[in-house]
Amino acid sequence: MSFGTAIVVIVAIAAVTWLRAQKNRGGHGSPPHDAELEREVEQLRQRIAVLERIAIEERDGDRLAREIEALRD
């Protein structure tokens, strides 16, 4: 392998590695949007609150069934 070929191969490997890293980071090197992450965290908090309420409040089977049906609607 000549010196020129080795340089081309190294540059190609570096370019492919860089492109894969950019793709894994979410596109053009931009970090994930904070607003999107905050919205997702808020949704998860709401779900946890519902689950806590179901688990802690009355342990009546009918109540639990009503809560589950209400969440489906």
PyMOL commands that set and color helices and strands:
alter all, ss='L'
color gray80, all
select helices_A, chain A and resi 3-24+34-56+61-72
alter helices_A, ss='H'
color red, helices_A
deselect
rebuild
show_as cartoon
